[in-house]
Amino acid sequence: MEFIKEFWMFLKARKKYWLIPSIVILLFFGVIIVLAGGSALAPFIYSLF
């Protein structure tokens, strides 16, 4: 949790708000890969990449 707080302070201090959408997209893809890794959807998810 400390990392998230420090990262948010970094974004605010450096005015790097444009990084937020790319971080959200990367987190979304990470969650999809973890959740679909052991399921029947895995071949379809891996074909996207």
C-alpha positions in Angstrom: 0.0 0.0 0.0 2.9 2.3 0.7 4.1 1.9 -2.9 0.7 3.1 -4.3 0.8 6.1 -2.0 4.3 7.0 -3.0 3.5 6.5 -6.7 0.5 8.8 -6.4 2.6 11.5 -4.7 5.1 11.2 -7.5 2.4 11.6 -10.2 1.0 14.7 -8.4 4.4 16.3 -7.8 5.7 15.7 -11.4 2.3 16.4 -13.1 2.5 13.0 -14.8 -1.3 12.5 -14.9 -1.0 11.1 -18.5 0.5 7.9 -17.0 -2.7 7.0 -15.2 -4.7 5.6 -18.2 -1.7 3.4 -19.3 -1.3 2.0 -15.8 -5.0 1.2 -15.6 -4.9 -0.6 -18.9 -1.8 -2.6 -17.8 -3.5 -3.6 -14.6 -6.6 -4.6 -16.4 -4.7 -6.9 -18.8 -2.8 -8.3 -15.9 -6.0 -9.2 -14.1 -7.4 -10.8 -17.2 -4.4 -12.9 -17.7 -4.3 -14.1 -14.1 -8.0 -14.9 -14.0 -8.1 -16.6 -17.4 -4.8 -18.4 -17.0 -6.3 -21.7 -15.7 -9.6 -21.6 -17.5 -11.0 -22.6 -20.9 -10.7 -19.1 -22.1 -6.9 -19.1 -22.0 -6.3 -20.0 -25.7 -8.5 -17.1 -26.7 -6.8 -14.6 -24.3 -3.3 -15.6 -25.5 -4.3 -15.1 -29.1 -5.0 -11.4 -28.4 -1.3 -10.9 -27.7 
